[in-house]
Amino acid sequence: MERHRAQKAGPPQKPEIHVTVEYIRYRIPEDRCDEFEAAYARAAACLRAAPQCVDYELARCEEEPSCHILRITWTSVHDHLEGFRKSENFTAFFAEIRPYVPYIEEMRHYRPTAVHGQGGSIPTLYEWAGGAEAFERLTERFYERVVTDDLLKALFGHMHPGHPRYVAMWLSEVFGGPSRYTDERGGYPHMLSQHLGRAIGEPQRRRWVSLLMDAADEVGLPGDPEFRAAFAGYIEWGTRLAVQNSQPDADPIQQAPVPRWGWGIAPPYLP
């Protein structure tokens, strides 16, 4: 029981790139840098309130402390210029930063490209968990419980002997490990096929989640809050999609990649 949603639901698709990134480069006299940053801290409230703003960041140059770059991601150039610029949020925003407009050296919009990703400073959930062997321990112990459980044995009582290993491959790939489930098992379409028409109920989903979390404790998966929050987030998301996509009237997406699940809001605690 991993994932999928009724009514054309499946793993999140990578959307077409519509956002635009505005970069504003400032050269602020050093004796005004503190007041400049304080002004932007106040002005940021207007960005947080603006529906056209995706995110923002003000950075200060380490080699030349008088240089600052403001990065704002907008939902589109049009939304920035015709939406935000003509709103009350902009009026309040501009009132804070007006004194620093003369110090702007560049102000342009940039379209993101397909070149992006994360570096190696943050381990994947797969690495943090202990790799393939950790997920194999998890699924072996989990399915030992499942086949004797009153709610779940009807679904899994006749499963293939390799099923625990296959689910371990799936989880490994989802959490940032090698793409073995895609390469050897057919990826998302195969996983979807295992759930179609099974009419999984909410009580079964809850028991599945509960037993998996118990198994995670028993086999020693990392217990830190950051890992468990990310792990549980995927399990909740995936099992709820599985329930929806297993219903008789479900119409899920048939072709999609295996999802890749990251740390989300809370990255690993690295003292």
C-alpha positions in Angstrom: 0.0 0.0 0.0 2.0 3.0 -1.2 0.2 5.7 -3.1 -2.2 6.9 -5.7 -5.3 9.0 -5.9 -8.7 8.7 -7.5 -9.8 11.2 -10.1 -6.6 11.5 -12.1 -4.4 11.7 -9.0 -0.9 10.3 -8.7 2.5 11.4 -7.7 3.0 15.1 -8.1 4.0 16.1 -11.6 6.8 18.5 -12.2 4.9 21.6 -13.4 5.8 23.7 -16.4 8.0 26.6 -15.3 5.9 29.7 -15.2 7.6 31.6 -12.3 10.0 34.4 -12.8 12.9 35.3 -10.6 13.6 39.0 -10.0 17.1 40.0 -8.9 17.8 43.4 -7.6 21.5 44.3 -6.9 22.2 47.1 -4.5 25.4 48.8 -3.5 24.6 50.4 -0.1 27.0 52.7 1.8 28.4 50.6 4.6 27.2 53.0 7.3 23.6 52.4 6.0 23.6 48.6 5.6 22.0 47.9 9.0 19.2 50.4 8.3 18.8 49.0 4.8 18.4 45.4 6.1 16.0 46.6 8.8 13.9 48.3 6.2 13.7 45.2 4.1 12.8 43.1 7.1 9.8 45.4 7.5 9.0 45.5 3.8 9.1 41.7 3.7 5.7 41.6 5.4 4.2 43.0 2.2 5.9 40.2 0.2 4.5 37.5 2.6 1.0 39.0 2.1 1.3 39.2 -1.7 -0.4 36.3 -3.6 2.0 37.0 -6.5 5.1 36.3 -4.4 6.4 32.7 -4.1 9.5 33.4 -2.0 12.2 35.9 -1.4 15.7 36.3 0.1 18.1 39.2 0.8 21.8 38.2 0.7 24.8 40.3 1.6 28.1 39.9 -0.1 30.9 38.6 2.1 33.7 40.0 0.0 32.1 43.4 -0.5 29.7 43.9 2.4 28.2 47.0 0.8 26.7 44.8 -2.0 23.3 43.1 -1.5 21.2 41.0 -3.8 17.5 40.7 -3.3 15.9 37.6 -4.9 12.1 37.5 -5.3 10.3 34.6 -7.1 7.1 35.8 -8.6 4.3 33.7 -10.1 4.9 35.5 -13.4 6.3 38.7 -14.8 2.8 39.9 -15.5 1.7 39.1 -11.9 4.6 41.1 -10.6 4.2 44.2 -12.8 0.4 44.2 -13.2 -0.6 42.6 -10.0 1.8 43.4 -7.2 3.0 46.7 -8.5 -0.6 48.0 -8.7 -1.6 46.7 -5.2 -1.7 48.1 -1.7 1.0 45.7 -0.8 3.4 47.4 -3.2 2.5 50.8 -1.8 3.5 49.8 1.7 6.5 47.8 0.3 7.9 50.8 -1.6 7.4 53.2 1.3 10.0 51.2 3.2 12.6 50.7 0.5 12.2 54.0 -1.4 15.3 55.6 0.2 17.5 52.9 -1.2 16.3 52.9 -4.8 19.2 55.2 -5.9 21.6 52.5 -4.8 20.2 49.9 -7.3 22.7 48.7 -9.8 20.6 46.1 -11.5 17.0 45.0 -11.5 15.9 42.3 -13.9 13.6 39.3 -14.3 15.1 35.9 -15.0 13.4 32.7 -16.2 14.5 29.5 -14.3 15.9 26.7 -16.4 15.8 23.0 -16.0 19.3 23.1 -14.4 18.7 22.9 -10.6 19.1 20.4 -7.8 20.5 19.8 -4.3 24.1 19.4 -3.4 25.7 16.7 -1.3 25.8 18.6 2.0 22.4 17.2 3.1 22.1 13.4 3.1 19.0 11.8 1.5 16.4 10.2 3.6 17.6 6.9 2.1 21.2 7.5 3.4 20.0 8.8 6.7 17.9 5.7 7.3 20.8 3.3 6.6 20.4 2.5 2.9 18.7 -0.5 1.2 19.5 -2.9 4.1 17.5 -0.7 6.5 14.4 -0.7 4.3 14.7 -4.4 3.7 14.7 -5.0 7.5 11.7 -2.7 7.8 9.6 -4.4 5.2 10.5 -7.9 6.3 9.4 -7.2 9.9 6.4 -5.2 8.7 5.0 -8.0 6.5 5.5 -10.6 9.2 3.0 -8.6 11.2 0.7 -7.9 8.2 0.0 -11.5 7.2 -1.4 -12.3 10.7 -3.3 -9.1 11.2 -7.1 -9.4 11.1 -7.7 -6.3 9.0 -4.8 -6.8 6.5 -4.3 -10.5 6.0 -7.1 -10.6 3.4 -5.2 -8.1 1.3 -1.7 -9.6 1.8 -2.3 -13.2 2.8 -1.4 -14.5 -0.7 1.3 -12.0 -1.6 4.4 -13.0 -3.6 7.3 -14.1 -1.5 9.4 -11.3 -2.9 6.8 -8.6 -2.0 8.6 -7.3 1.1 11.8 -6.9 -0.9 10.0 -5.1 -3.7 8.4 -2.6 -1.3 11.8 -2.0 0.2 13.0 -1.2 -3.3 10.1 1.2 -3.8 10.7 3.0 -0.5 14.4 3.2 -1.2 13.8 4.9 -4.5 11.2 7.2 -3.0 13.6 8.4 -0.3 16.5 9.2 -2.6 18.1 5.8 -3.2 18.9 4.0 -6.5 16.1 3.7 -9.1 15.8 -0.1 -8.8 12.1 -0.2 -8.6 11.8 1.8 -11.8 14.5 -0.2 -13.6 13.6 -3.7 -12.4 9.9 -3.5 -11.5 8.3 -1.1 -13.9 8.2 2.0 -11.7 5.0 3.9 -10.9 2.7 2.1 -13.4 3.5 -1.3 -11.9 2.9 0.0 -8.3 -0.4 1.5 -9.4 -1.5 -1.8 -10.9 -1.1 -3.5 -7.5 -3.8 -1.3 -6.0 -6.4 -0.9 -8.7 -9.7 -2.4 -7.8 -8.8 -3.5 -4.3 -11.2 -1.1 -2.6 -8.9 -0.5 0.4 -10.8 1.0 3.3 -9.7 3.7 5.8 -9.5 1.2 8.7 -7.1 -0.9 6.7 -5.0 2.1 5.8 -4.7 3.2 9.4 -3.7 -0.3 10.5 -1.1 -0.4 7.7 0.4 2.9 8.9 0.3 1.8 12.5 2.1 -1.5 11.9 4.7 0.2 9.7 5.5 2.7 12.3 5.8 -0.1 14.9 8.1 -2.0 12.6 10.3 1.1 12.1 10.8 1.3 15.9 11.5 -2.4 16.1 14.2 -2.5 13.4 15.8 0.7 14.6 15.1 3.2 11.9 16.4 6.6 13.0 14.1 8.1 15.6 15.1 11.7 15.3 12.1 14.0 14.9 13.2 15.3 11.5 13.6 11.9 9.9 10.4 10.5 11.4 8.4 13.6 10.4 9.5 13.2 6.7 9.1 9.5 6.8 5.6 9.7 8.3 4.7 12.5 5.9 5.3 10.2 2.9 3.5 7.2 4.5 0.4 9.3 5.2 0.4 10.8 1.7 1.1 7.5 -0.1 -1.4 5.4 1.8 -4.2 8.0 1.4 -3.5 8.0 -2.4 -3.5 4.2 -2.4 -7.0 4.2 -0.8 -8.4 6.6 -3.3 -6.8 5.0 -6.3 -8.0 1.5 -5.2 -11.7 2.4 -5.3 -13.9 0.9 -8.1 -14.6 4.3 -9.7 -11.0 5.5 -9.5 -9.4 7.1 -12.5 -5.8 7.7 -11.6 -2.9 8.9 -13.7 -1.5 5.9 -15.4 2.0 7.1 -16.3 4.2 9.0 -13.9 7.6 8.8 -12.3 8.2 7.3 -8.9 8.0 10.3 -6.4 11.1 11.5 -4.7 10.5 12.5 -1.1 12.9 14.9 0.7 13.2 16.4 4.2 10.6 19.1 3.6 10.5 21.8 6.2 12.9 20.3 8.7 16.3 19.1 7.4 18.3 16.7 9.4 19.8 18.0 12.7 23.6 18.0 12.2 25.2 19.4 15.3 
